[in-house]
Amino acid sequence: MPRILTRTPMFKLALLTGGSSGIGLAVARELVKSGSSVILVARRPEVLAEAKASLEKDSSNGARVRILVLDVSDPEAVDRDLIKCLDEAGTPDLLYNGAGITYPNHFESIPGDIFRRIMDINLGGTWNILSAVIPRMKAAGGGTVVNVSSMSGLLGTYGYTAYAASKFAQVGLSQSLRNEMKPDGIDVRVLCPSDTDTPQLIEEEKTKPDETRKITGNAKVMTPEFVARTLLKGLRGRQFIIIPGFMGKVGWLAYRFFPWLVHFVFDNDVRSVRSRN
């Protein structure tokens, strides 16, 4: 009788915030294809329901798809609803913190309430979810955490003052958390993608300054599927910061070793835009 080979999933259960669309949904799709069960967390029930139905068509090896409607910036809701969900589903061995928003604009045109909302969701939401999941991972003997930052969390870009502030903070949080959690068997990584074809990128076009379009237009927009595959490949390796795409890696290395050159390119782009106005 021929031997039947089965694909062993990287993770048994993954919890993904911001998992109903974009990169989070692409990561979830890769996981369920390999047999991992997933819990998708997002704010919009109708989008979550669509994502669940879509993923269930691709699931294999008994992978189960659960959804949870939750505002990650609300610590009381996280403590109440997420804890109840995990009591039923179990402790995830992968936590993907991908919930986030942005509002690119000139600094003077970003209202203070929008800045605070960005920080509450992007940074505060990550903190809230970590606070609920980390103790369970410790009790279970370990796990993997992926906090989703951005290239704007490594290199501040024109027009992204509020967003970059939250994403730089996520990198710092991830660095400290990595060092603290390593002895407890919890592997912390940070994902830093550049522009990716997601609903958020479409929303950005409503307020993005022309200078920002000029600067970010130097790099090709990536697909969520490419970023998802790069992330999962990176998790098999040892790199702490996972940067998808050749141009992202080049940009980060250039800024680390030749920051003056990156500033020169950015400044030229800004001047070229303003000279046309």
Buried (B, 14 or more C-beta within 10 A) or exposed (E): EEEEEEEEBBBBBBBBBBBBBBBBBBBBBBBBBBBBBBBBBBBEEEBBBBBBEBBEEBBEBEBBBBBBBBBBBBBEBBEEBBEEBBEEBBBBBBBBBBBBBBBBBEEEEBEEEBBEBBBBBBBBBBBBBBEBBBEBBBEBEEBBBBBBBBBBBBBBBBBBBBBBBBBBBBBEBBBEBBEEBEEEEBBBBBBBBBBBBBEBBEBBEEBBBBBBBBBBEEBEEBBBBBBBBBBBEBBEEEEEBBBBBEBBBEBBEBBEEEEEEBEEEBEEBBEEBEEEE
